[in-house]
Amino acid sequence: MHRLDDGRTLAQHKFKYYDLVMVATCVIIVCSNIIGAGKVATIAGFSFGAGILFFPLSYVLGDVLTEVYGYARARRVIWAGFASALFAAAMAAFITAIPPDASWNSDLGGISMQQAFALNFGQVPRIIFASVLAIWAGEMANAFVMAKMKVQSAGKALYQRTIGSTMVGQAVDTLIFYPLAFYGVWSSDLIIKVMLTNYLLKVGWEVLLTPFTYLVVNRLKRSEGVDVYDKDTHFTPFSIKS
């Protein structure tokens, strides 16, 4: 059980910003899952999944959560993000499937409004399944590695924990999502190309955002008055207890 300097437990501590970080993480996960999961973009000859431009921010926030609030509270946020992404995907599928009103379903020059809507929001079930599973597994791996490294390093060298945990978490996410979502749809060469490029870009994002992570972590620790070390934490991912 974690105790603060005044003898109170973390469960008795009133956090100022934990809920806001949770909301921000859920929003990033949902938007990345719905908007960017299925598009491959190319810039300067490099092909990558478009969601990569924003999704890594959820890992930055995951690092912040684990570093400041501990694994258990980060795990709770991951489950909230998982549920949010699942609900958003189910809502998009339902709204896409219900019959459109004839007056709304106008022609857009060779394609109907309903067809355009389906192209944007009608993700196939395998992409939804692959995405939410990859998010959950990758974020859990990230939080686990982050928490373990913090204890082993006695809280030193934050950059090693943020980059190291991201390397593991993003590897898990990438290895799950792209084969499950696009095997048999994309060519094997494209899947491997996008996987490798996305992984390198995700880790690169983490490195570039390290100064921002330091800034947020230090300010939150001062504001919240906590700095959690997961020495006695039960690391099962199948719990929402904080």
N, C-alpha and C positions, 0 to 999 in steps of 0.2 A: 504494500500500500504506500503510495507516495504521500509524503507529508511536507508541508511548507515550514518555513522558519518559525512561524508562530504556533506550530503544532497542529494546524488544521490540515485536513486531507484535501486533495485536489477536488474531490466531489463537493466539498464545502466552499470552494473558492469561486467567486463570481468573476467570470471572464468578460472582458469588454468587447473583444473583437472576434472571438471564435465563430460565432454565428455568421458574421459577415464573410469570413474566409470560407466557411462552408457553402454559403450561397454563391460566392464567386466561382468556386470550384465546380459546383453543379451546373452553373450557367455555361461555363467553358466546355464542360464535357458534353452537354446537350447540344450546344451549337456546333461543336466540332463533329459530333456524331451525325447530326441531321444535315448540316450544310456541306461539310467537306469530305465525308467518308468515301464517296464514290467517284470523285473526279480526279483524273490524273492531269497535272499541269506540267508545262515545260518552260524553263527559264534558262537561257544561255546553254542550251543543249542538255540540261539535266531534267529528267522526268521524276516527279514526286507526287504523292497524294496531297491534294490541296489542303486537307485538314491539318497537315503538319505545321502550317503557318501559325496556328493558334492553339492546337491541342497541347503542345509541350508546356504551355503556361499552367496546365493542370498539374503537371509534375513539379513545377516550381512551387506552386501552392502546397502540393503534397509534401515537399521537403520542408517548407515553412511550418506546416501543421505538425509534422513529426518532430522537428527540431524544437519547437516552442511548447507544444501541448502534449507530445508523447504519442506512441503508437496507437493506443486504444482510441484516442479521440480522432486521429487520422483515419483509422479503420472505420469509425462511425461515418466520417465524411465520405469515404470511398463507397460505402453501402448506400449513402444518400445519393451520390452521383450515379451509381449503378441503377437505382430505382428510378431516378429522374430520366436517365437515358432510355430505360425500358418503357416508361410511361410515354415519353415523347414519341418514341418509335411506334408504339401501339396506337397512339392518337393519330399520328400521321397516316398510318395504314388504314385505320377506320374511316377517317375523313376522305381519304382518297377513294376508298371502295364504295361509299354511299353514292347513289345515283345523283348526278348534277341536275339542277333546274335548267330547263331548255333555254330560258331567257338569259341565263348566265353563261351557258356553254356555247359561246360564240366562236366563229371561225377566226383564226389568227393568221390566215394565209397558208393553208395546207395542213394545219394542225388545230384541233379544237382546244378550248380553254381547259377542258378536263384532261386531255392528253398532256398538255403543258404542265398542268398541276401534278399529274402522276409522274412525269419525268423528274420533277423537282423533289417530290415528297414520297413517291411510291416506291420506297426501297424494298428489295426482295427480302424474304424472311432470313435467308442465309447470311446476308450482309448485316442485318440487325443482330442476329445471334452472334456472329463473329465479332462484331463491334463491342457489344456489351460484355461479352466474355473476356475479350482482350483488355478492355478498360479495367475491369475488376481485377483480373490476374496481374496485369502490369502495375497497377497502382498499389496493390497489396505487396508485391515483390519490392517495389520502390520503398515503401514505408518500412518493411521488415529490415531491409539492408541498411537503411538510414538509421534506424533505431539501434541496431546491433553495432554498427560502426561508431555511433556516438558513445556507447558504453565502453567499447574497446579502446577508443582514443581519448577517453576522459574529457570529451567535449572539445578537443583541439582540432584544428585544420578542418573547418566547416566545408571548405571547397572540395576536399577529398570525399566527404560524405555525400554532398549534393551531386557531384559528377559521377561518383562510383555507383550510387543507388540508381541514378538515371540510366546509366549504362546497362544495369541489370533489368530494371523495370521496363525500359523501352525495348530491350531485346525480347523480353517475354511478350509484350504487347504486339510487336511487329511479327514475331514468329507465329503467333496465334491468328492475328487478324487477316493478313493477306492470303495465306493459303486457304483458310476456311472460307473467306468471302469470295475469292476470285479464281480458285483452281478450276480449270475447265472452261472458264469464261475468258480470262486473259491467257496469253501464251505463258509458258513457264519462264521464258527469258524475261518477259515484261514483269512478271511477279517478282523474280529475283532482283531485277534491276531496281524496281520501285522499293522493295524491301531494304536493300542495301543503301540506296540513296536516302530514304526516309530515316533509317536508323542513324546514319551519319549526321543528317541535318538536325534530328532531334537532340542528339548528344551535343552537337555544335551550338544549338540554341541554349542548352543548359550552361555551357561554358560562357557564352556571351552574356547571359543573364545573371551570372554569379555575383557581380557587384550589387545588382538589384536585390538578389536573395539575401545577401549580407545586410543590406539596409533595412529590409522588411523584418528579418529575423531579430536584429538588434533592437529595433524600435518596439516590436511586439513584446520581446522579453522585458524591456523596461516598463512598458505600459501595463502588461499583465502581471508582472512581479513573479513570474514562474520560469523555470528552466528544467524540464523534465528529463530524467534519465530512466530508461526502461530496464532497470536491473531486476525487478520482480514481476514484470509484465507477462501475462499468459498470451502467447503470440498466435493463438488460433485465429484464422481469418474469418471463421464462421460465427461471428458475434457482433452485436452493435453496442455492447456495453462500453461505457467510457469511464 
